[in-house]
């Protein structure tokens, strides 16, 4: 919340250990990020895990200006790509937030990382839920 940047994403730098013994949601499903010059340069599931610096955990902060940038570029991308492939998505309508973030990066907008080291859990599967129960009990 303290980030003063227009677009900030929470990135877990110790992300790979989160996928140990996680069989129903493998590491290939992670929304990996590559950081260059203090900013996110690439984001998506398709990135090589060995080149990734962290995982986007799904939390982001947009200032008012950042929100306007996102909305504006979203409208442009939707008009240009409505029935076409869009980054990692087969068509724009099936795109993830990370596809839109990569579009912002590709268009020259700065997307900053706010680093964390674990201490969170994602629940995508029953296996994840069972793991979470063990942690909180």
N, C-alpha and C positions, 0 to 999 in steps of 0.2 A: 504494500500500500504506500510505502514511502518513495517509490520510484517517481521521479519527476519527468521521465521520458514519456513521449506521446503513446508509444506502443511498447509494452513490457510483457514478457512471457516468463512464467516460472519454469526453471530448468533444473532437473535433478542431475547433479554431476556424478553421483554414485549410483546411477540407475541400473547398471547391469546386474548387480546382486539382487535386485528386486525380482528378477526373472528366474532365479534358481528354484528348481522344483515347481515350476509353474508350467504345466503341460497343456492346459486348455487355452492358454493365452500366451503363446511363445514370444520370444524376444523380437521376432520379425514383425510383430504387431505394434511394437513401440514407436511412438512419434518422435523419432530421433532428430537431433539438431547438430549442426556444425557451426561453430563460432569462429569468426575471423575478424580481427581488428576490433574486438570488444562488442561485436554485434552478431546477431544470428544471420548466417549467410545462406543456410539451407535448412529445410525442415520437411519431414515426411517419413512415412513407414519404409519407403523404398531405399533409404540411405543405408550404406554399409555400416553395420554395427561397430566395426573396427575403426571407422573414420569419425564416428559420432563423438561429440564431447559431452552429450547429455541427452535427457529425455524431457520433452515438453509434457508437463503433467496435466495439461488441460485448463490451467488457470492463467488468465491474462488480465492486464489492466490497460484500459484505453482512456486517455484524457478526453476532454471534449473535442480537441483538435484531432486526436487519434481516431475517435469515433467517426468524425466527419470524413477523414481519409478512408477509413474502412468502408463506409457507406457509399462514398463516391466511386471508389475502385470496384466495389461489388457491383454496382449498377452498370458500369462500363463493361466489366467482365461478363456479366449476365447477358448483356445485349450482343456482345461479340461471340460468345461461346455457348449459347443456350443448348444447342444439340450437338456440341462438339466435345472432344476430350479436353480436359482441363487439369493440367499438372498430373497428379497420380490417379485422377478419377476418369472413368470411362466416358462420362458426360458431365457437363457442368452441374446438372441437377443432383448428381450423386457425390459431389465434391465434399470434402471435409473442411473444417476450419483451417487446417494446416495447408490445404491447397490455396486457400485465399490468402493466408499469411505469406506463402511463397510468392504469390502474385504481387503482393505489396513489396516484398524484397526485390523481386525482379524489376519492378517499376521504379526502384531507387529509394524507397522509403526505409528508414531505419527501424529495425525491430530489435529491441534490446532484451537481453536475458537478465533475469534476477535468479541467481543461483541458490540452490538449497542442496543439502546432503542427506537425502532420505527423509525419514520421519513422516511418511505419508503412505497411504495404501489405496490402490485402485481396485474396485470390485467390478469385474466384467463377467465373471463366471461363478458357478457354485463353488468351485475350487478356491477362488479368491475370497469368497464369503467365509468359507470354513477357516482359511488362513487368518482373516481379519478377526474372527471370533476368538481364535487362540491368542491373538495379540492383546485384545481388550479384556479378556477374562483372566 
